[in-house]
Amino acid sequence: MSAPRFPAARCGGGLLFTAGLAAVDPATLRPSYPSFDEQAAEVFRQLDAALAEAGSTREQILKLDCYLADRQWFPAWNTAFAAYFPTTAPARITTVTTLPIDGLLIEIQAIAVASSQKVRS
């Protein structure tokens, strides 16, 4: 079984909208990394790639939604967020919820200003 095919991000109206970004191997549908810090680093790597493709940057992120598998990860999430956004932080919300894959600890999605209207697939 593999993950359904959908774009990691779409642009429209001058904005970039990402899908849920998670540290998941699409071939196995299992987390790519076991630790929270590794998973957080991977979702930020994916976010950087989506931003770059749309001609955007971290400073142009307007809103970031984060989903955590457990509230124990909230302090680590705050640390990762502060490191990723050392100067200009977007508006954000953090929700603690059941994530769709066992072992998945974090998933994020973002809205950013986009310079190009490329569609990521």
Secondary structure, DSSP 8 states (H G I E B T S, - for coil): -------SEEEETTEEEE--EE-EETTTTEES-SSHHHHHHHHHHHHHHHHHHTT--GGGEEEEEEEESSGGGHHHHHHHHHHH-SS---EEEEEE---SSTT--EEEEEEEE-SS-----
